[in-house]
Amino acid sequence: MTIYSCFARWVRQNPDAPAIVEENRTVSYRELDELTDRVLGKFADKSYSFIGIVMSHGIEMIAAMLAVLKSGAAYVPAEPTLPKERIDYMMARAGVSFVITDGYFTGLPQAESFADRSTPGSPAYVLYTSGTTGKPKGVVVRNSGVVNYAEAFEDEFHVAPGDVMLQYSVCAFDIFVEEVFTTLLNGAALAIPPQSIHDGSVDDLIDFCERHSVTEISGFPYLLADMNRHRRFPSALRLLISGGDVVRESYISWLKKQDFVIYNTYGPSETTVCATYYRIDNSDALDDGTFPVGKSIKGVDVRILDADMKELPAGETGEICIFGEGVSDGYLGNPPEQSNFTVWSDGRRMYRSGDLGYVLSDGNIAFLHRRDRQVMILGKRVEPDEVENILNESPCVERGVVRAFVDESGLSYLTAYIVLSHKYCKVSGIKEFLNSKLPDYMIPEFFVRMEALPLTARGKIDNHALPVVMKEGGKV
């Protein structure tokens, strides 16, 4: 099975069931499939490998993705709000043949049925994540990995026709894949809010979910914390999923007393979406206030290995390594991080996550922290090295370093230490430069002016000599 063939199965079985719900319109599975073919009609005469999608979220965006998949190509998504230079780099790096935008939907041909040219082993999409070289790196995920994940999701959460999943994540993050494809490949409906809801309060979001009877929400821990603080949730909600960062007991202290289940999940984009699940509404947190990430999902195997790639017994800390259907094809262009994809002693291909954890006595896995400097900010992975490299391109910066710290609530934030190139430089100019090249969440929260950067005897930055700007934790 492929992503499109799984979707087409529901088009045949339940054609009039709602597939996507927006604020003021709804399309059925049949109507979404017809729109998919109309989009495909614009480029079905040729074969392509990669096609870019830079669109606002909605019915048309999902139809464009399905059209690309049905054509046998892989889509490369980017939010229109990203800096143009970053979008251009991603599209050029992936070698996209063309880019589908909102304007692509003017003058669509009449619907006609096209053959599904996708195959299980063919790439489905490329997601760009932060890279240590200073440029984002593209993760290539196969159709079969997404299909396996949709099956694993159904196996654990029993999603079915009648369920409504909120689509709230940005398109370049793997939570988006979870929202969209575990829904459309299992016969449920997807509820997509307008931008005004994203720009509004958590109450606005919950009101939208209430109007459209949302039953499933998958989001970052901070969304759970906001719902917990406001003491509100959609009345039809049956499943609340946390992913992308650690979830703490304080984030769900009230929510866990309500009549729906809450799960903590774990898994990098390199392994499609999640590799482990753990139910937390009926369990106690660990001593540090966080929850375990659980056990391997269907079709996936997760092991804790030492530096010599030998499996460790329960209780011993090692690297979280992932095997199975979800492991992606790796990165485009063979960056240095490609070495994280390797083969274990038993011949199975695996992904070395760079995350440290250990197995609890009950077999569940506890996540500790990154092995390297990568951190999670607003649920998105950030390499401080990438931000640092861009910072040093600024005409105002003679030399700069970026370091990550943790606030009182355990959330990461970035601080930039800079030696100015001349006395007239202002932090506003430096931030303007960074904003032209990086997403908002990658911009350091603090900038510290230094006369010189402290060095160790070996000539490296002395991290212990850098002043720490302390940050108060958020109210959770």
N, C-alpha and C positions, 0 to 999 in steps of 0.2 A: 504494500500500500504506500501511496504518497500523500502529501498534504492535500492536494487537490482531489485525488480519488476518494479519500475519506470524507471530504466535504461533499463531493458529488453523491456519495451514498445517501446522505441525509436529504439532498435535493430530490432524489428519487423516492425515498421513504416518507418524507414529511415535507413536501414542497411548500405548503402554505403556512408552515410554522414560522414565527418571527425569527429572523437571523440577526438583524441589527436594529437597535432602537436608538433614535436620537430624540432631542427634546420635542420636536413637532412632526416627526415622520418615522415610519417603520417600514423595513423591507423584509419580505419573506425569503426563505432559502431559494425558491425559484427565481424571484426578482433579483436577488444578489447574483445568482449564477448567470442570469441574462445580462446584467450589467457587466459582469466579468467578461463574457464573450464579446460584448460591444467594445470594451477597452482592448481586448486581444485582437479584435478585427483591425485595429490600426497598425499592428506590427506582426501579424501572424504569417506574413509572406516570407519572413526570414527567420533564421535561428540566431539567437544571441546567448552569450554566457552570463553577463551581468547587466542589470538594468537598474538605474537609480530611481528612488522615490523620495521626493521632497514635497510633502503635502501637509495641509492641515488635517487634523484627525476627523474622520467621519466615514460614512458609507462608501464614498468614492475611493478613499485611501485603501480600505480593505479590498474593494473590488480590484484596484490596481495591483495589489500584492497577489491576489489569487490569479489574476491574468498573467502576471510574470511567471508564477509557479506553473500554471497550466502550459505555458509556452515551452517549459523545460529549462528556463533561465533561473537565476537567483536574483533576488532583489537586494538593493543596498540602500537602507533607509537613513534619512537624516531629517532632523527637525528644521523647518524653515527659519526658526529663530537663531540657529547657530551662526557664528561668524562666517561670512562668505568664503574666506580663505580656508577655513577648516572644511567646509562642505566641498569646496573645489579639490582640496587635497584628497579627501576620502574617495570622491568619485574618480579622480584621475588614478589613484593608487589601485582601485578595483578594476579599472579599465572598462567602465560602464559604456555601453554603446549609445545610450541616450538616457535622459532623466524625465520621468513623469512628474508633472506638477499639477496644481489645481486647474490651470488653463488647458491641460491636455483633454479635459472632458467636454470641451466645446466641439460640436460637429462630430460626435461619435456616430459610426455607421449603425445600421439596423442590426439587431441581434441575429447571429447565425451560429450554429454549433460548430465548435472546433475540437479536434482530437486532443486528448491529454498527452503531451509529449514529455511529462516529467517521469523520472524513474526514482526508485527508493534511494539509490546511492548517489544521486546527483545533488549538488549544492542547492539549498533552499534560500539562504540569505547570508549576508555578511554583516556582522555587527562590529562597529569600531569601538575599542576600549582604549584607555590611557596606556601609553607605552613608555618604556624607560629611555628610548632614544630621543625623546622630545617630540615625536610624532605619534598619532594614534595608530593602533594596529588592528587589522581586520580579522575577526574570527569567522571561519567558514563552517557553517552547520548544514548537515545533510537532511534531506526529506525524512529519511528513516529515523533520525534522531528525534525529530519533532513528533512523528507518529508514535514512536515509543513513549515519548513523554506524555502525549495526550492519553495513551492507554494507561500509563501508570497513574496519571491524575484521576482518571475515571475509576481505576481500581481502588484508590485510597478514598476519594471524596464522593464517588457515585454521582457525578454530574450527569444530567439527563435533560431531555426536553421538559420545559417548564422552569428550569433554572435560568437566572439572569446574572451574568458576570459584568461587573463594572470595568470599563476600559479607561484607566486613569494614568498609566505610565507613558513615558516618552517612547517613541518607536525604536530608538537605538539601544534599549535596555531589554534584558531577557524577560523581565516581568511582563512586558508587552506581548512577547511570544506566548507566555502562559495565559494571559488574559484572552488573547484572540483565538489561538488554535486549540486550547483545551475546550473552548466553548464551541467553535464551529465544527470541530471534528467529533463532537459528542452530542450534537443536536440541540444545544441550548442557545440562548440569545445573548447578544453583546450590547450593553448600554453605554453609549459614548456621549459624555457631557460636552456642552459647548465651552469655548475658551473662557467665557465669563465665569463659569463654575470653577475652573482652575485658578482664576484670578481672585475668586471670592474666599469666603471663610469655610471652615469645616462644616458649619451649619448649612451653608449653601449646598455643599456636596451631599450631605445626608438628606437634605430636602429633595435633591435630584434623585437619589437612590430610592427614596420613599415614593416619589411619583411614578417610578418605573419598576417598582417591586423587585429591586436588586436582592438576590439571594447569596451572592458570592462576592467578596472583595479580597483582592490580593494587593498588598501594598508594603511600603517601607514601615519600619517600626514607629517612625514619627507620626504616621497617620493613625496608628493604633493609639499612640500616646495622646494625640489630639482628641480622638473620640473618647478616650478614657477620661480626660480632663473635662470635656464638655458633658460627659455622661449622656451621650446620645448615640444611637445607631439605628439603621433602617429596620422597621418592624418585621420585614420579610427575611432578614439576614439569617442564614443558617451556617455559613462558613466564612471565617475571617483568617486570612493567611498573612504571615509576616515573613518578609525576605529582604535580602540585600544588606543586612547589617544585624548586629546582635539585638535581641529583644530582651528587655529587662522586666523583672517582676513589677516594678512601679508603673510600667507602661500599660499593664492590663489589670491592675488591682481591682477595678470596678467591672471591667468588661468580662472578666473570667467568671463572674457571678451570674451572667446573663444566660439566656437559653439558646446559645449557639456554640459551635466548636471553634477553637482557635488553634492554629498550627504555627510552629516555628519551622522554617525551611532553610536549606543550605545548598549552594551549588553555584559555581562560576559559569559565565557565559560559554566558556570553552567546553562545558559538558552539557550544552543545550540550555537547560534552565536549572531545575533543582536535582540534586543527587540524593538528598535525605529529607525525611519528614519527621516531625515530632509534635504530638498533641500537647498543648501547654495549659489549656483551660482547666484540666483536671489533675495537674501535677504541680509539684513544688519546684521552685528555682534552686539552682546550685548555690553554693556558699557565696559566690561573688555577685549574686543577684540576677544572673543570666540563666537561660534555659539551655539544655542540650539541643543539638540539631537533629538527633534521632538516628534512624537506621536507613539503609539503602532502599531506594524505591525499586519498583518492578523494572527488570531489565538492566539494572545498574549494580555495581559492586564497589563498596568503599572500604579501603584498608588504611591503617595507620602504619607507616613505614619509617625506618630509621635512615640515617644518611647513607647507609650501604644498601638501601632498598630491601631490607629484611623486615618482615612483619613483627610488630611489637605486641607484647601481651597487654591485657587490660591494665589501665592505670599508668602506663608509661607514655610520655609525650613524644610525638613524632609528627611527620608530615601527613596531611590528609591527601590520599591518592585515590583517583577515581577510574574505574574500569567500566566497560559495557557499552550498550547501545548509544548512550548520550555523548560519549567522547567525540568531539568534532574532528574535522579534517586538519585543524591547526590554523595557522595564520597565512594570509596572503603575503607574498614577497619574502618569505623565509627570514623574519627578524630574529634577533638573538633569543627571544623568548620561545622560539620554536623547540628549543631543547627541552622544554617542559613536557612535551609530548614524547613519550619513549615506550620501550617494550620491557615488560617485567620478566622475571626469570622463567615464568611458565609460558612465555610467548604471547601473552595478552598485551594489547596496546593500552596505555594508561596516560592519564594527565596528572602531573604533579602540581597540586594547587598552590603550593607555597604557604598554605595555611597550616598552623600547628593545632593539634588536638590530641585527645586520648579517648580510649574506650572505657566507659563506665562498667560497673559490675553487672548491670542488666543488659549490656550489649549496645546501649545507645552511645553515640559519639558526642563528646563535649568539645566545642570550638574554643580555642584560646586566643590566638591573634595571628597576624601575618608573620611569616618568617622574614620577609624583607620589609621595605619601607612603604609598601602600598597600603593605603588606608581607604575607608569608606566615608564619604561625605554626602549627606542627604541621600544615602542609599546607593550612591554611584562610586565605582572604583576610581581612585585617583592615584597616579604615580607622582609624588612630589618632584621626582627628577624631571618629569615632563614640564611641570610648571616652572621649575628652576631654569631649564634650558630656554624656555620662551622668555622668562624674565630677563635673562642675560642678553637677549636680542634687543632689548629696549635701549634707545639712544641715551637715556638718562641713567642707565645702570653701568657702572664700571665693572662691578662684580657683585653677584648676589647669590644667595643660597635660600632654599625653601625647606622648612622643617615642619613636621606634623606633631601636634600635641593633642592632649585629651582634656576636655573640660570637666567640671565637677559631676556632670551626668554621664561621663564616659564616652562622649561624642567627640570625634576628631575635628580639628580645625587646623588651618595652615597659617604659618607666620613666615614672612619674607624678610631677610636680613640683607640690606643693600648698602653698597658704597656708591655714592652718586658720582656721575661723570663730570658734573659741574654744579655749582652752588645754586643755579637758577631752577634746577629740576624740582618738580612738585609731585607729590604722591598721586594727585589727580591725573597727571599726565601719564604716569606709569600704569595706573589702573585702566586708563583709556586704551593704552597700548595692549595690555593683557586682554581686555574685553574684545578687542578686534581679532584675537586669535584663539581664545579659550571660552568654553561655556562658563556661565556665572558661578557654578558650584566649584570651579577650579581656581577662582581668584582668591588669593590669601586674604584672611580677615584682618590681619595686622601687618604693618610695615615698620621695620625698625631701622633707623638710619645708623650706620656704623662708619667710623673713621677708617677702620680696617677690619677685615674678617680674621678672627683668631685662628691660629694654626698650631698643629701639633709639631713635635720635633721632626716628624717625617714629612712635614709640609702639607698635611691634610687638614681640613676644617676641624677645629676643636669644638665638637658639639656641646661639650660640657661648659664651655666658656661663653656660649651664646645666651644672652638674657632671655628668660621665659616671660612672655606676656600672658598672664593668667586670665582665664575666661570663666565667667560664672556659668554654671550649667543651666540648661533650659528647664522650665517648670513642667515636670512630667508626673 
